[in-house]
């Protein structure tokens, strides 16, 4: 599984960072994604909850 991020869609709600900080972090105004930072189930739930659809799963 690979997490993808579309910066053009992102509305910067921060849901991903708040919900799963072990996977999604912001450093120097850039989203950092730690692909194996949590279980696939937890990542899938967080990606599905992204309000802008900026996050996706590539299998």
mmCIF file as Biopython writes it, N, C-alpha, C and O atoms, coordinates in Angstrom:
data_model
#
loop_
_atom_site.group_PDB
_atom_site.id
_atom_site.type_symbol
_atom_site.label_atom_id
_atom_site.label_alt_id
_atom_site.label_comp_id
_atom_site.label_asym_id
_atom_site.label_entity_id
_atom_site.label_seq_id
_atom_site.pdbx_PDB_ins_code
_atom_site.Cartn_x
_atom_site.Cartn_y
_atom_site.Cartn_z
_atom_site.occupancy
_atom_site.B_iso_or_equiv
_atom_site.auth_seq_id
_atom_site.auth_asym_id
_atom_site.pdbx_PDB_model_num
ATOM 1   N N  . UNK A ? 1  ? 0.841   -1.171 0.000  1.0 0.0 1  A 1 
ATOM 2   C CA . UNK A ? 1  ? 0.000   0.000  0.000  1.0 0.0 1  A 1 
ATOM 3   C C  . UNK A ? 1  ? 0.886   1.234  0.000  1.0 0.0 1  A 1 
ATOM 4   O O  . UNK A ? 1  ? 1.900   1.288  0.696  1.0 0.0 1  A 1 
ATOM 5   N N  . UNK A ? 2  ? 0.489   2.226  -0.792 1.0 0.0 2  A 1 
ATOM 6   C CA . UNK A ? 2  ? 1.215   3.494  -0.844 1.0 0.0 2  A 1 
ATOM 7   C C  . UNK A ? 2  ? 0.222   4.638  -0.644 1.0 0.0 2  A 1 
ATOM 8   O O  . UNK A ? 2  ? -0.817  4.686  -1.302 1.0 0.0 2  A 1 
ATOM 9   N N  . UNK A ? 3  ? 0.541   5.545  0.253  1.0 0.0 3  A 1 
ATOM 10  C CA . UNK A ? 3  ? -0.297  6.714  0.499  1.0 0.0 3  A 1 
ATOM 11  C C  . UNK A ? 3  ? 0.150   7.811  -0.462 1.0 0.0 3  A 1 
ATOM 12  O O  . UNK A ? 3  ? 1.340   8.110  -0.569 1.0 0.0 3  A 1 
ATOM 13  N N  . UNK A ? 4  ? -0.811  8.403  -1.156 1.0 0.0 4  A 1 
ATOM 14  C CA . UNK A ? 4  ? -0.488  9.523  -2.039 1.0 0.0 4  A 1 
ATOM 15  C C  . UNK A ? 4  ? -1.157  10.784 -1.504 1.0 0.0 4  A 1 
ATOM 16  O O  . UNK A ? 4  ? -2.158  10.728 -0.789 1.0 0.0 4  A 1 
ATOM 17  N N  . UNK A ? 5  ? -0.574  11.919 -1.871 1.0 0.0 5  A 1 
ATOM 18  C CA . UNK A ? 5  ? -1.057  13.219 -1.388 1.0 0.0 5  A 1 
ATOM 19  C C  . UNK A ? 5  ? -1.089  14.205 -2.542 1.0 0.0 5  A 1 
ATOM 20  O O  . UNK A ? 5  ? -0.093  14.388 -3.241 1.0 0.0 5  A 1 
ATOM 21  N N  . UNK A ? 6  ? -2.237  14.840 -2.736 1.0 0.0 6  A 1 
ATOM 22  C CA . UNK A ? 6  ? -2.406  15.861 -3.770 1.0 0.0 6  A 1 
ATOM 23  C C  . UNK A ? 6  ? -2.472  17.228 -3.087 1.0 0.0 6  A 1 
ATOM 24  O O  . UNK A ? 6  ? -3.506  17.595 -2.527 1.0 0.0 6  A 1 
ATOM 25  N N  . UNK A ? 7  ? -1.389  17.967 -3.131 1.0 0.0 7  A 1 
ATOM 26  C CA . UNK A ? 7  ? -1.315  19.266 -2.441 1.0 0.0 7  A 1 
ATOM 27  C C  . UNK A ? 7  ? -2.290  20.283 -3.025 1.0 0.0 7  A 1 
ATOM 28  O O  . UNK A ? 7  ? -2.677  21.230 -2.340 1.0 0.0 7  A 1 
ATOM 29  N N  . UNK A ? 8  ? -2.688  20.100 -4.275 1.0 0.0 8  A 1 
ATOM 30  C CA . UNK A ? 8  ? -3.636  21.025 -4.899 1.0 0.0 8  A 1 
ATOM 31  C C  . UNK A ? 8  ? -5.044  20.871 -4.326 1.0 0.0 8  A 1 
ATOM 32  O O  . UNK A ? 8  ? -5.816  21.830 -4.330 1.0 0.0 8  A 1 
ATOM 33  N N  . UNK A ? 9  ? -5.385  19.692 -3.837 1.0 0.0 9  A 1 
ATOM 34  C CA . UNK A ? 9  ? -6.703  19.426 -3.255 1.0 0.0 9  A 1 
ATOM 35  C C  . UNK A ? 9  ? -6.759  19.753 -1.764 1.0 0.0 9  A 1 
ATOM 36  O O  . UNK A ? 9  ? -7.831  20.037 -1.230 1.0 0.0 9  A 1 
ATOM 37  N N  . UNK A ? 10 ? -5.626  19.713 -1.104 1.0 0.0 10 A 1 
ATOM 38  C CA . UNK A ? 10 ? -5.591  19.844 0.356  1.0 0.0 10 A 1 
ATOM 39  C C  . UNK A ? 10 ? -6.119  21.203 0.808  1.0 0.0 10 A 1 
ATOM 40  O O  . UNK A ? 10 ? -5.761  22.245 0.259  1.0 0.0 10 A 1 
ATOM 41  N N  . UNK A ? 11 ? -6.988  21.161 1.835  1.0 0.0 11 A 1 
ATOM 42  C CA . UNK A ? 11 ? -7.527  22.389 2.423  1.0 0.0 11 A 1 
ATOM 43  C C  . UNK A ? 11 ? -6.908  22.666 3.791  1.0 0.0 11 A 1 
ATOM 44  O O  . UNK A ? 11 ? -7.341  23.577 4.496  1.0 0.0 11 A 1 
ATOM 45  N N  . UNK A ? 12 ? -5.914  21.897 4.161  1.0 0.0 12 A 1 
ATOM 46  C CA . UNK A ? 12 ? -5.138  22.088 5.393  1.0 0.0 12 A 1 
ATOM 47  C C  . UNK A ? 12 ? -6.002  22.053 6.653  1.0 0.0 12 A 1 
ATOM 48  O O  . UNK A ? 12 ? -5.812  22.855 7.567  1.0 0.0 12 A 1 
ATOM 49  N N  . UNK A ? 13 ? -6.950  21.121 6.694  1.0 0.0 13 A 1 
ATOM 50  C CA . UNK A ? 13 ? -7.765  20.928 7.895  1.0 0.0 13 A 1 
ATOM 51  C C  . UNK A ? 13 ? -6.975  20.278 9.022  1.0 0.0 13 A 1 
ATOM 52  O O  . UNK A ? 13 ? -7.302  20.457 10.195 1.0 0.0 13 A 1 
ATOM 53  N N  . UNK A ? 14 ? -5.955  19.537 8.677  1.0 0.0 14 A 1 
ATOM 54  C CA . UNK A ? 14 ? -5.109  18.899 9.681  1.0 0.0 14 A 1 
ATOM 55  C C  . UNK A ? 14 ? -5.680  17.628 10.279 1.0 0.0 14 A 1 
ATOM 56  O O  . UNK A ? 14 ? -5.150  17.125 11.270 1.0 0.0 14 A 1 
ATOM 57  N N  . UNK A ? 15 ? -6.744  17.100 9.703  1.0 0.0 15 A 1 
ATOM 58  C CA . UNK A ? 15 ? -7.355  15.888 10.246 1.0 0.0 15 A 1 
ATOM 59  C C  . UNK A ? 15 ? -6.362  14.729 10.265 1.0 0.0 15 A 1 
ATOM 60  O O  . UNK A ? 15 ? -6.306  13.978 11.239 1.0 0.0 15 A 1 
ATOM 61  N N  . UNK A ? 16 ? -5.593  14.582 9.216  1.0 0.0 16 A 1 
ATOM 62  C CA . UNK A ? 16 ? -4.648  13.467 9.138  1.0 0.0 16 A 1 
ATOM 63  C C  . UNK A ? 16 ? -3.602  13.574 10.240 1.0 0.0 16 A 1 
ATOM 64  O O  . UNK A ? 16 ? -3.288  12.581 10.896 1.0 0.0 16 A 1 
ATOM 65  N N  . UNK A ? 17 ? -3.068  14.759 10.446 1.0 0.0 17 A 1 
ATOM 66  C CA . UNK A ? 17 ? -2.032  14.982 11.454 1.0 0.0 17 A 1 
ATOM 67  C C  . UNK A ? 17 ? -2.590  14.781 12.856 1.0 0.0 17 A 1 
ATOM 68  O O  . UNK A ? 17 ? -1.920  14.202 13.711 1.0 0.0 17 A 1 
ATOM 69  N N  . UNK A ? 18 ? -3.798  15.249 13.097 1.0 0.0 18 A 1 
ATOM 70  C CA . UNK A ? 18 ? -4.433  15.100 14.415 1.0 0.0 18 A 1 
ATOM 71  C C  . UNK A ? 18 ? -4.807  13.650 14.692 1.0 0.0 18 A 1 
ATOM 72  O O  . UNK A ? 18 ? -4.669  13.172 15.818 1.0 0.0 18 A 1 
ATOM 73  N N  . UNK A ? 19 ? -5.278  12.954 13.669 1.0 0.0 19 A 1 
ATOM 74  C CA . UNK A ? 19 ? -5.779  11.594 13.845 1.0 0.0 19 A 1 
ATOM 75  C C  . UNK A ? 19 ? -4.666  10.560 13.901 1.0 0.0 19 A 1 
ATOM 76  O O  . UNK A ? 19 ? -4.729  9.623  14.698 1.0 0.0 19 A 1 
ATOM 77  N N  . UNK A ? 20 ? -3.654  10.720 13.068 1.0 0.0 20 A 1 
ATOM 78  C CA . UNK A ? 20 ? -2.602  9.702  12.965 1.0 0.0 20 A 1 
ATOM 79  C C  . UNK A ? 20 ? -1.220  10.360 12.852 1.0 0.0 20 A 1 
ATOM 80  O O  . UNK A ? 20 ? -0.578  10.278 11.805 1.0 0.0 20 A 1 
ATOM 81  N N  . UNK A ? 21 ? -0.764  11.015 13.933 1.0 0.0 21 A 1 
ATOM 82  C CA . UNK A ? 21 ? 0.509   11.748 13.872 1.0 0.0 21 A 1 
ATOM 83  C C  . UNK A ? 21 ? 1.725   10.861 13.664 1.0 0.0 21 A 1 
ATOM 84  O O  . UNK A ? 21 ? 2.787   11.358 13.287 1.0 0.0 21 A 1 
ATOM 85  N N  . UNK A ? 22 ? 1.598   9.567  13.901 1.0 0.0 22 A 1 
ATOM 86  C CA . UNK A ? 22 ? 2.730   8.677  13.658 1.0 0.0 22 A 1 
ATOM 87  C C  . UNK A ? 22 ? 2.942   8.413  12.164 1.0 0.0 22 A 1 
ATOM 88  O O  . UNK A ? 22 ? 3.969   7.860  11.769 1.0 0.0 22 A 1 
ATOM 89  N N  . UNK A ? 23 ? 1.978   8.805  11.342 1.0 0.0 23 A 1 
ATOM 90  C CA . UNK A ? 23 ? 2.086   8.648  9.883  1.0 0.0 23 A 1 
ATOM 91  C C  . UNK A ? 23 ? 2.187   10.001 9.180  1.0 0.0 23 A 1 
ATOM 92  O O  . UNK A ? 23 ? 2.980   10.161 8.252  1.0 0.0 23 A 1 
ATOM 93  N N  . UNK A ? 24 ? 1.386   10.971 9.619  1.0 0.0 24 A 1 
ATOM 94  C CA . UNK A ? 24 ? 1.302   12.274 8.955  1.0 0.0 24 A 1 
ATOM 95  C C  . UNK A ? 24 ? 1.891   13.361 9.851  1.0 0.0 24 A 1 
ATOM 96  O O  . UNK A ? 24 ? 1.434   13.572 10.974 1.0 0.0 24 A 1 
ATOM 97  N N  . UNK A ? 25 ? 2.915   14.048 9.337  1.0 0.0 25 A 1 
ATOM 98  C CA . UNK A ? 25 ? 3.576   15.121 10.084 1.0 0.0 25 A 1 
ATOM 99  C C  . UNK A ? 25 ? 3.803   16.301 9.157  1.0 0.0 25 A 1 
ATOM 100 O O  . UNK A ? 25 ? 3.942   16.132 7.946  1.0 0.0 25 A 1 
ATOM 101 N N  . UNK A ? 26 ? 3.840   17.484 9.724  1.0 0.0 26 A 1 
ATOM 102 C CA . UNK A ? 26 ? 4.181   18.671 8.954  1.0 0.0 26 A 1 
ATOM 103 C C  . UNK A ? 26 ? 5.529   19.177 9.448  1.0 0.0 26 A 1 
ATOM 104 O O  . UNK A ? 26 ? 5.713   19.460 10.632 1.0 0.0 26 A 1 
ATOM 105 N N  . UNK A ? 27 ? 6.463   19.282 8.513  1.0 0.0 27 A 1 
ATOM 106 C CA . UNK A ? 27 ? 7.791   19.808 8.805  1.0 0.0 27 A 1 
ATOM 107 C C  . UNK A ? 27 ? 8.147   20.827 7.740  1.0 0.0 27 A 1 
ATOM 108 O O  . UNK A ? 27 ? 8.109   20.531 6.546  1.0 0.0 27 A 1 
ATOM 109 N N  . UNK A ? 28 ? 8.493   22.029 8.177  1.0 0.0 28 A 1 
ATOM 110 C CA . UNK A ? 28 ? 8.851   23.118 7.263  1.0 0.0 28 A 1 
ATOM 111 C C  . UNK A ? 28 ? 7.762   23.332 6.207  1.0 0.0 28 A 1 
ATOM 112 O O  . UNK A ? 28 ? 8.044   23.497 5.020  1.0 0.0 28 A 1 
ATOM 113 N N  . UNK A ? 29 ? 6.520   23.323 6.671  1.0 0.0 29 A 1 
ATOM 114 C CA . UNK A ? 29 ? 5.333   23.545 5.825  1.0 0.0 29 A 1 
ATOM 115 C C  . UNK A ? 29 ? 5.115   22.461 4.770  1.0 0.0 29 A 1 
ATOM 116 O O  . UNK A ? 29 ? 4.392   22.689 3.801  1.0 0.0 29 A 1 
ATOM 117 N N  . UNK A ? 30 ? 5.715   21.307 4.937  1.0 0.0 30 A 1 
ATOM 118 C CA . UNK A ? 30 ? 5.553   20.185 4.012  1.0 0.0 30 A 1 
ATOM 119 C C  . UNK A ? 30 ? 4.941   19.001 4.762  1.0 0.0 30 A 1 
ATOM 120 O O  . UNK A ? 30 ? 5.318   18.717 5.899  1.0 0.0 30 A 1 
ATOM 121 N N  . UNK A ? 31 ? 3.995   18.314 4.116  1.0 0.0 31 A 1 
ATOM 122 C CA . UNK A ? 31 ? 3.438   17.106 4.708  1.0 0.0 31 A 1 
ATOM 123 C C  . UNK A ? 31 ? 4.417   15.963 4.504  1.0 0.0 31 A 1 
ATOM 124 O O  . UNK A ? 31 ? 4.828   15.667 3.382  1.0 0.0 31 A 1 
ATOM 125 N N  . UNK A ? 32 ? 4.779   15.330 5.602  1.0 0.0 32 A 1 
ATOM 126 C CA . UNK A ? 32 ? 5.647   14.160 5.585  1.0 0.0 32 A 1 
ATOM 127 C C  . UNK A ? 32 ? 4.762   12.949 5.863  1.0 0.0 32 A 1 
ATOM 128 O O  . UNK A ? 32 ? 3.987   12.944 6.819  1.0 0.0 32 A 1 
ATOM 129 N N  . UNK A ? 33 ? 4.883   11.928 5.023  1.0 0.0 33 A 1 
ATOM 130 C CA . UNK A ? 33 ? 4.092   10.708 5.199  1.0 0.0 33 A 1 
ATOM 131 C C  . UNK A ? 33 ? 5.046   9.560  5.490  1.0 0.0 33 A 1 
ATOM 132 O O  . UNK A ? 33 ? 5.926   9.244  4.688  1.0 0.0 33 A 1 
ATOM 133 N N  . UNK A ? 34 ? 4.860   8.947  6.642  1.0 0.0 34 A 1 
ATOM 134 C CA . UNK A ? 34 ? 5.651   7.785  7.032  1.0 0.0 34 A 1 
ATOM 135 C C  . UNK A ? 34 ? 4.801   6.559  6.682  1.0 0.0 34 A 1 
ATOM 136 O O  . UNK A ? 34 ? 3.911   6.164  7.436  1.0 0.0 34 A 1 
ATOM 137 N N  . UNK A ? 35 ? 5.092   5.982  5.546  1.0 0.0 35 A 1 
ATOM 138 C CA . UNK A ? 35 ? 4.243   4.957  4.933  1.0 0.0 35 A 1 
ATOM 139 C C  . UNK A ? 35 ? 3.943   3.774  5.852  1.0 0.0 35 A 1 
ATOM 140 O O  . UNK A ? 35 ? 2.849   3.214  5.786  1.0 0.0 35 A 1 
ATOM 141 N N  . UNK A ? 36 ? 4.870   3.391  6.689  1.0 0.0 36 A 1 
ATOM 142 C CA . UNK A ? 36 ? 4.666   2.219  7.542  1.0 0.0 36 A 1 
ATOM 143 C C  . UNK A ? 36 ? 4.529   2.596  9.018  1.0 0.0 36 A 1 
ATOM 144 O O  . UNK A ? 36 ? 4.874   1.803  9.894  1.0 0.0 36 A 1 
ATOM 145 N N  . UNK A ? 37 ? 4.034   3.788  9.294  1.0 0.0 37 A 1 
ATOM 146 C CA . UNK A ? 37 ? 3.941   4.284  10.663 1.0 0.0 37 A 1 
ATOM 147 C C  . UNK A ? 37 ? 2.783   3.768  11.477 1.0 0.0 37 A 1 
ATOM 148 O O  . UNK A ? 37 ? 2.720   4.012  12.682 1.0 0.0 37 A 1 
ATOM 149 N N  . UNK A ? 38 ? 1.851   3.052  10.843 1.0 0.0 38 A 1 
ATOM 150 C CA . UNK A ? 38 ? 0.679   2.520  11.552 1.0 0.0 38 A 1 
ATOM 151 C C  . UNK A ? 38 ? 0.126   1.351  10.752 1.0 0.0 38 A 1 
ATOM 152 O O  . UNK A ? 38 ? 0.620   1.031  9.671  1.0 0.0 38 A 1 
ATOM 153 N N  . UNK A ? 39 ? -0.896  0.724  11.294 1.0 0.0 39 A 1 
ATOM 154 C CA . UNK A ? 39 ? -1.502  -0.409 10.606 1.0 0.0 39 A 1 
ATOM 155 C C  . UNK A ? 39 ? -2.222  0.064  9.336  1.0 0.0 39 A 1 
ATOM 156 O O  . UNK A ? 39 ? -2.634  1.220  9.237  1.0 0.0 39 A 1 
ATOM 157 N N  . UNK A ? 40 ? -2.361  -0.836 8.384  1.0 0.0 40 A 1 
ATOM 158 C CA . UNK A ? 40 ? -3.063  -0.495 7.151  1.0 0.0 40 A 1 
ATOM 159 C C  . UNK A ? 40 ? -4.494  -0.067 7.437  1.0 0.0 40 A 1 
ATOM 160 O O  . UNK A ? 40 ? -5.011  0.842  6.787  1.0 0.0 40 A 1 
ATOM 161 N N  . UNK A ? 41 ? -5.131  -0.704 8.393  1.0 0.0 41 A 1 
ATOM 162 C CA . UNK A ? 41 ? -6.508  -0.358 8.749  1.0 0.0 41 A 1 
ATOM 163 C C  . UNK A ? 41 ? -6.597  1.078  9.275  1.0 0.0 41 A 1 
ATOM 164 O O  . UNK A ? 41 ? -7.482  1.833  8.875  1.0 0.0 41 A 1 
ATOM 165 N N  . UNK A ? 42 ? -5.687  1.448  10.162 1.0 0.0 42 A 1 
ATOM 166 C CA . UNK A ? 42 ? -5.687  2.808  10.721 1.0 0.0 42 A 1 
ATOM 167 C C  . UNK A ? 42 ? -5.403  3.842  9.629  1.0 0.0 42 A 1 
ATOM 168 O O  . UNK A ? 42 ? -6.022  4.905  9.598  1.0 0.0 42 A 1 
ATOM 169 N N  . UNK A ? 43 ? -4.478  3.529  8.749  1.0 0.0 43 A 1 
ATOM 170 C CA . UNK A ? 43 ? -4.161  4.443  7.647  1.0 0.0 43 A 1 
ATOM 171 C C  . UNK A ? 43 ? -5.361  4.590  6.726  1.0 0.0 43 A 1 
ATOM 172 O O  . UNK A ? 43 ? -5.708  5.704  6.333  1.0 0.0 43 A 1 
ATOM 173 N N  . UNK A ? 44 ? -6.000  3.476  6.379  1.0 0.0 44 A 1 
ATOM 174 C CA . UNK A ? 44 ? -7.162  3.516  5.489  1.0 0.0 44 A 1 
ATOM 175 C C  . UNK A ? 44 ? -8.285  4.379  6.073  1.0 0.0 44 A 1 
ATOM 176 O O  . UNK A ? 44 ? -8.903  5.166  5.357  1.0 0.0 44 A 1 
ATOM 177 N N  . UNK A ? 45 ? -8.542  4.230  7.360  1.0 0.0 45 A 1 
ATOM 178 C CA . UNK A ? 45 ? -9.587  5.027  8.018  1.0 0.0 45 A 1 
ATOM 179 C C  . UNK A ? 45 ? -9.252  6.516  7.962  1.0 0.0 45 A 1 
ATOM 180 O O  . UNK A ? 45 ? -10.130 7.339  7.706  1.0 0.0 45 A 1 
ATOM 181 N N  . UNK A ? 46 ? -8.009  6.860  8.197  1.0 0.0 46 A 1 
ATOM 182 C CA . UNK A ? 46 ? -7.595  8.262  8.173  1.0 0.0 46 A 1 
ATOM 183 C C  . UNK A ? 46 ? -7.678  8.833  6.764  1.0 0.0 46 A 1 
ATOM 184 O O  . UNK A ? 46 ? -8.151  9.954  6.575  1.0 0.0 46 A 1 
ATOM 185 N N  . UNK A ? 47 ? -7.226  8.079  5.786  1.0 0.0 47 A 1 
ATOM 186 C CA . UNK A ? 47 ? -7.297  8.523  4.388  1.0 0.0 47 A 1 
ATOM 187 C C  . UNK A ? 47 ? -8.759  8.721  3.978  1.0 0.0 47 A 1 
ATOM 188 O O  . UNK A ? 47 ? -9.096  9.711  3.330  1.0 0.0 47 A 1 
ATOM 189 N N  . UNK A ? 48 ? -9.620  7.780  4.355  1.0 0.0 48 A 1 
ATOM 190 C CA . UNK A ? 48 ? -11.048 7.889  4.017  1.0 0.0 48 A 1 
ATOM 191 C C  . UNK A ? 48 ? -11.709 9.099  4.667  1.0 0.0 48 A 1 
ATOM 192 O O  . UNK A ? 48 ? -12.684 9.635  4.141  1.0 0.0 48 A 1 
ATOM 193 N N  . UNK A ? 49 ? -11.181 9.530  5.808  1.0 0.0 49 A 1 
ATOM 194 C CA . UNK A ? 49 ? -11.771 10.666 6.534  1.0 0.0 49 A 1 
ATOM 195 C C  . UNK A ? 49 ? -11.253 12.023 6.047  1.0 0.0 49 A 1 
ATOM 196 O O  . UNK A ? 49 ? -11.707 13.060 6.531  1.0 0.0 49 A 1 
ATOM 197 N N  . UNK A ? 50 ? -10.322 12.032 5.107  1.0 0.0 50 A 1 
ATOM 198 C CA . UNK A ? 50 ? -9.776  13.300 4.605  1.0 0.0 50 A 1 
ATOM 199 C C  . UNK A ? 50 ? -10.904 14.099 3.954  1.0 0.0 50 A 1 
ATOM 200 O O  . UNK A ? 50 ? -11.480 13.647 2.964  1.0 0.0 50 A 1 
ATOM 201 N N  . UNK A ? 51 ? -11.229 15.271 4.486  1.0 0.0 51 A 1 
ATOM 202 C CA . UNK A ? 51 ? -12.376 16.035 3.977  1.0 0.0 51 A 1 
ATOM 203 C C  . UNK A ? 51 ? -12.206 16.580 2.557  1.0 0.0 51 A 1 
ATOM 204 O O  . UNK A ? 51 ? -13.195 16.842 1.871  1.0 0.0 51 A 1 
ATOM 205 N N  . UNK A ? 52 ? -10.980 16.747 2.121  1.0 0.0 52 A 1 
ATOM 206 C CA . UNK A ? 52 ? -10.768 17.313 0.782  1.0 0.0 52 A 1 
ATOM 207 C C  . UNK A ? 52 ? -10.489 16.252 -0.277 1.0 0.0 52 A 1 
ATOM 208 O O  . UNK A ? 52 ? -10.529 16.541 -1.473 1.0 0.0 52 A 1 
ATOM 209 N N  . UNK A ? 53 ? -10.202 15.012 0.162  1.0 0.0 53 A 1 
ATOM 210 C CA . UNK A ? 53 ? -9.850  13.966 -0.781 1.0 0.0 53 A 1 
ATOM 211 C C  . UNK A ? 53 ? -8.420  14.062 -1.270 1.0 0.0 53 A 1 
ATOM 212 O O  . UNK A ? 53 ? -8.064  13.465 -2.286 1.0 0.0 53 A 1 
ATOM 213 N N  . UNK A ? 54 ? -7.599  14.813 -0.551 1.0 0.0 54 A 1 
ATOM 214 C CA . UNK A ? 54 ? -6.205  14.993 -0.956 1.0 0.0 54 A 1 
ATOM 215 C C  . UNK A ? 54 ? -5.358  13.742 -0.718 1.0 0.0 54 A 1 
ATOM 216 O O  . UNK A ? 54 ? -4.321  13.554 -1.353 1.0 0.0 54 A 1 
ATOM 217 N N  . UNK A ? 55 ? -5.806  12.900 0.192  1.0 0.0 55 A 1 
ATOM 218 C CA . UNK A ? 55 ? -5.082  11.661 0.474  1.0 0.0 55 A 1 
ATOM 219 C C  . UNK A ? 55 ? -5.754  10.503 -0.248 1.0 0.0 55 A 1 
ATOM 220 O O  . UNK A ? 55 ? -6.978  10.461 -0.371 1.0 0.0 55 A 1 
ATOM 221 N N  . UNK A ? 56 ? -4.954  9.579  -0.716 1.0 0.0 56 A 1 
ATOM 222 C CA . UNK A ? 56 ? -5.487  8.387  -1.386 1.0 0.0 56 A 1 
ATOM 223 C C  . UNK A ? 56 ? -4.545  7.219  -1.118 1.0 0.0 56 A 1 
ATOM 224 O O  . UNK A ? 56 ? -3.401  7.403  -0.704 1.0 0.0 56 A 1 
ATOM 225 N N  . UNK A ? 57 ? -5.048  6.028  -1.361 1.0 0.0 57 A 1 
ATOM 226 C CA . UNK A ? 57 ? -4.267  4.800  -1.222 1.0 0.0 57 A 1 
ATOM 227 C C  . UNK A ? 57 ? -4.057  4.227  -2.610 1.0 0.0 57 A 1 
ATOM 228 O O  . UNK A ? 57 ? -5.004  4.036  -3.372 1.0 0.0 57 A 1 
ATOM 229 N N  . UNK A ? 58 ? -2.815  3.961  -2.920 1.0 0.0 58 A 1 
ATOM 230 C CA . UNK A ? 58 ? -2.453  3.288  -4.181 1.0 0.0 58 A 1 
ATOM 231 C C  . UNK A ? 58 ? -2.017  1.879  -3.800 1.0 0.0 58 A 1 
ATOM 232 O O  . UNK A ? 58 ? -1.078  1.696  -3.027 1.0 0.0 58 A 1 
ATOM 233 N N  . UNK A ? 59 ? -2.706  0.895  -4.349 1.0 0.0 59 A 1 
ATOM 234 C CA . UNK A ? 59 ? -2.388  -0.497 -3.965 1.0 0.0 59 A 1 
ATOM 235 C C  . UNK A ? 59 ? -1.570  -1.178 -5.006 1.0 0.0 59 A 1 
ATOM 236 O O  . UNK A ? 59 ? -1.216  -2.346 -4.845 1.0 0.0 59 A 1 
#
